[in-house]
Amino acid sequence: MADSSSEPSTTGFLATPVKPDWPLRTERLTLRPWAEGDFDAFFEMQRDEEVARWEYNDPRDEATARRVFDYRVMSYEMGGNFAWISCAVVAQGEVVGDLLLNVRGHEHRGGELGFIIHPRHQGKGYATEAARALLRWAFEEVSFHRVYGRAEPRNVASCRVMEKLGMRKEAHFVENEWVKGEWQSDVYYAMLDREWALSRGVAEPPPSGG
C-alpha cells in the first residue's frame, strides 16, 4: 500500500456550500442562477421532443417541468446538502440553455457535466462556451480532480461539445441500457485537473489539490 502521505487530500472538499461569483460572463454569454421569470423559457426546452430525444425522460408537461424548475432555482450553490449546481445560459437577454454540474463522490473530488441548448440556438457554440466557463470554476476555484460527461453516441452534437472542451473519450459502452423501447449506448468523456491546467497553459496543480 502506498504511503498515505502521498495520497491527495479531500479534507474540506465542499464541506460547506460554495457558488460562483454570479453571474459568470463569457464573450457572448451570461451564466446566472435560474429566476422565477425564466420558467417559460425552461418549459419550452423541457417540452421539446428534440431536447428529450437523448434524455431518459420524455418531453415534460407543465406540471412536471415546474417541479424540475423549482429544484433548478434552488441549485445556485454546491456543497453541504447541495449535490449539484445549475444555471441559466443567457445570450442577448434571452435564456438559450441549461447548464449543470453534479457532484459524483466527495472523496474523489469528481463531478458530471450536463448541458442543454434550445434547438433554436444550437450550432452557435453556446454549449462549449458556457461549459468552459463552468469548468474553469470547478477546476480552478473548487479544486475538482475529475469532471466527466456522457452521451448516447448518436447524439453527435453533444459528443462534439465535449471534444471541443478538450475532454478525453474514455469509454464506449455498447447497448448497455434499455431506454425508450430500444437498446442505447453510452460514451464517456472526461478531463482531469492537470489536463485542464495544461489546456490553459498554467502550472499543474499540486497532488493535494490545494
C-alpha positions as CSV (number, residue, x, y, z in Angstrom):
1,M,0.0,0.0,0.0
2,A,1.3,3.5,-0.8
3,D,2.4,5.8,1.9
4,S,-0.7,7.8,2.9
5,S,1.3,11.0,2.8
6,S,1.4,10.7,-1.0
7,E,-2.3,10.4,-1.3
8,P,-4.3,13.5,-2.3
9,S,-6.3,15.2,0.5
10,T,-10.0,15.6,0.1
11,T,-10.4,17.2,3.6
12,G,-12.8,20.1,3.3
13,F,-13.8,19.5,-0.3
14,L,-17.3,21.0,-0.5
15,A,-17.7,20.7,3.3
16,T,-19.6,24.0,3.1
17,P,-21.6,25.4,0.2
18,V,-19.7,27.3,-2.5
19,K,-21.0,29.1,-5.5
20,P,-19.6,31.0,-8.4
21,D,-19.4,34.8,-8.2
22,W,-22.6,35.1,-10.1
23,P,-23.0,36.0,-12.9
24,L,-20.3,34.3,-14.8
25,R,-19.7,36.1,-18.1
26,T,-18.1,34.9,-21.3
27,E,-17.6,36.8,-24.6
28,R,-21.2,36.2,-25.6
29,L,-23.0,34.7,-22.7
30,T,-24.1,35.3,-19.1
31,L,-24.4,32.4,-16.7
32,R,-26.6,33.1,-13.8
33,P,-29.0,31.4,-11.3
34,W,-32.4,30.5,-12.5
35,A,-35.1,33.0,-11.6
36,E,-38.9,32.7,-11.4
37,G,-39.3,34.7,-14.6
38,D,-37.3,32.1,-16.6
39,F,-39.9,29.3,-16.3
40,D,-41.5,29.8,-19.7
41,A,-38.1,29.5,-21.4
42,F,-37.2,26.5,-19.3
43,F,-40.6,24.8,-20.1
44,E,-40.1,25.5,-23.8
45,M,-36.9,23.4,-23.7
46,Q,-38.3,20.7,-21.5
47,R,-41.3,20.0,-23.7
48,D,-39.3,19.9,-26.9
49,E,-39.1,16.5,-28.5
50,E,-35.6,17.1,-29.9
51,V,-34.3,18.1,-26.5
52,A,-35.8,15.0,-24.9
53,R,-34.6,12.6,-27.6
54,W,-31.4,11.7,-25.8
55,E,-32.7,12.2,-22.3
56,Y,-34.1,9.5,-20.0
57,N,-37.3,11.4,-19.8
58,D,-39.9,12.1,-22.4
59,P,-41.0,15.7,-23.2
60,R,-42.3,17.0,-19.9
61,D,-45.7,18.5,-19.3
62,E,-46.0,21.8,-17.5
63,A,-46.6,20.4,-14.0
64,T,-43.5,18.1,-14.3
65,A,-41.4,20.8,-15.7
66,R,-42.4,23.1,-12.9
67,R,-41.2,20.6,-10.3
68,V,-37.8,20.2,-12.1
69,F,-37.6,24.0,-12.4
70,D,-38.2,24.6,-8.7
71,Y,-35.1,22.5,-8.0
72,R,-33.1,24.4,-10.6
73,V,-34.0,27.7,-8.8
74,M,-32.6,26.3,-5.5
75,S,-29.4,24.9,-7.1
76,Y,-27.3,28.1,-7.3
77,E,-24.7,26.8,-4.9
78,M,-22.9,23.5,-4.3
79,G,-21.7,21.7,-1.2
80,G,-23.1,20.6,2.2
81,N,-26.5,19.2,1.3
82,F,-26.5,20.6,-2.3
83,A,-25.2,17.9,-4.6
84,W,-25.4,19.9,-7.8
85,I,-25.4,23.4,-9.3
86,S,-27.4,24.7,-12.2
87,C,-27.6,27.9,-14.1
88,A,-29.4,29.5,-17.0
89,V,-27.4,30.3,-20.1
90,V,-28.3,33.7,-21.4
91,A,-27.5,35.3,-24.8
92,Q,-28.5,38.8,-25.6
93,G,-31.0,38.8,-22.8
94,E,-32.7,35.5,-23.8
95,V,-32.4,32.2,-22.0
96,V,-30.9,29.8,-24.5
97,G,-29.8,26.9,-22.4
98,D,-29.4,25.0,-19.1
99,L,-26.1,24.0,-17.6
100,L,-25.4,21.6,-14.7
101,L,-22.6,20.2,-12.7
102,N,-23.3,17.3,-10.3
103,V,-21.0,16.1,-7.5
104,R,-20.0,12.5,-8.1
105,G,-18.2,11.5,-4.9
106,H,-16.9,14.0,-2.5
107,E,-14.0,11.7,-1.5
108,H,-12.9,11.5,-5.2
109,R,-13.5,15.2,-6.0
110,G,-15.5,14.2,-9.1
111,G,-18.3,15.8,-11.0
112,E,-20.5,15.2,-14.0
113,L,-21.2,17.9,-16.6
114,G,-24.6,18.3,-18.3
115,F,-25.9,20.8,-20.8
116,I,-29.0,21.6,-22.9
117,I,-29.2,24.3,-25.6
118,H,-32.6,25.1,-27.1
119,P,-32.7,23.7,-30.7
120,R,-33.4,27.2,-31.9
121,H,-30.0,28.3,-30.7
122,Q,-27.9,25.2,-31.4
123,G,-25.0,25.4,-33.8
124,K,-23.6,28.6,-32.4
125,G,-21.1,27.2,-30.0
126,Y,-23.0,28.3,-26.9
127,A,-22.8,24.9,-25.1
128,T,-19.0,24.8,-25.4
129,E,-18.6,28.4,-24.4
130,A,-20.8,28.1,-21.3
131,A,-19.4,24.7,-20.2
132,R,-15.9,26.0,-20.4
133,A,-16.7,28.8,-18.0
134,L,-18.2,26.4,-15.5
135,L,-15.3,24.0,-15.8
136,R,-12.9,26.9,-15.1
137,W,-14.8,27.5,-11.8
138,A,-14.9,23.8,-11.0
139,F,-11.2,23.2,-11.5
140,E,-9.7,26.5,-10.5
141,E,-11.9,27.6,-7.6
142,V,-13.4,24.4,-6.2
143,S,-10.5,22.0,-6.8
144,F,-12.4,19.3,-8.6
145,H,-10.0,16.5,-9.7
146,R,-12.1,15.0,-12.5
147,V,-15.2,16.0,-14.4
148,Y,-16.9,13.8,-16.9
149,G,-19.8,13.9,-19.3
150,R,-21.7,11.2,-21.2
151,A,-23.9,11.0,-24.2
152,E,-25.6,8.5,-26.5
153,P,-23.1,8.2,-29.4
154,R,-25.8,9.1,-31.9
155,N,-26.0,12.4,-30.1
156,V,-23.2,13.7,-32.2
157,A,-23.6,17.4,-31.2
158,S,-23.1,16.6,-27.5
159,C,-20.1,14.4,-28.2
160,R,-18.6,17.2,-30.3
161,V,-19.1,19.7,-27.5
162,M,-17.1,17.5,-25.1
163,E,-14.4,17.0,-27.6
164,K,-14.1,20.8,-28.2
165,L,-13.8,21.2,-24.5
166,G,-10.7,19.0,-24.6
167,M,-12.2,16.1,-22.7
168,R,-10.9,12.6,-23.5
169,K,-13.1,9.9,-24.8
170,E,-12.7,7.3,-22.0
171,A,-15.2,4.6,-22.7
172,H,-17.9,3.4,-25.1
173,F,-20.5,1.1,-23.6
174,V,-22.4,-0.7,-26.3
175,E,-26.1,-1.1,-25.8
176,N,-25.8,-1.0,-22.0
177,E,-29.2,0.5,-21.3
178,W,-32.8,-0.2,-22.4
179,V,-34.2,3.3,-22.9
180,K,-37.4,4.3,-24.6
181,G,-38.0,1.0,-26.1
182,E,-34.6,0.4,-27.5
183,W,-31.1,-0.5,-26.5
184,Q,-28.9,2.6,-26.2
185,S,-25.2,3.0,-25.7
186,D,-23.1,5.4,-23.7
187,V,-19.9,7.3,-24.5
188,Y,-17.9,8.9,-21.6
189,Y,-15.6,11.9,-21.9
190,A,-13.5,13.2,-19.0
191,M,-10.9,15.7,-18.0
192,L,-8.6,15.8,-15.0
193,D,-7.5,18.9,-13.2
194,R,-3.9,18.7,-14.6
195,E,-5.3,18.3,-18.1
196,W,-7.4,21.4,-17.6
197,A,-4.3,23.3,-16.3
198,L,-2.3,22.2,-19.3
199,S,-5.0,23.3,-21.7
200,R,-5.0,26.7,-20.0
201,G,-1.2,27.0,-20.1
202,V,-0.8,27.2,-16.3
203,A,1.2,25.1,-13.8
204,E,-0.1,21.7,-13.0
205,P,-1.9,21.6,-9.6
206,P,-0.2,20.0,-6.6
207,P,-1.2,16.4,-5.7
208,S,-3.1,17.7,-2.6
209,G,-5.4,19.7,-4.8
210,G,-4.7,22.7,-2.7
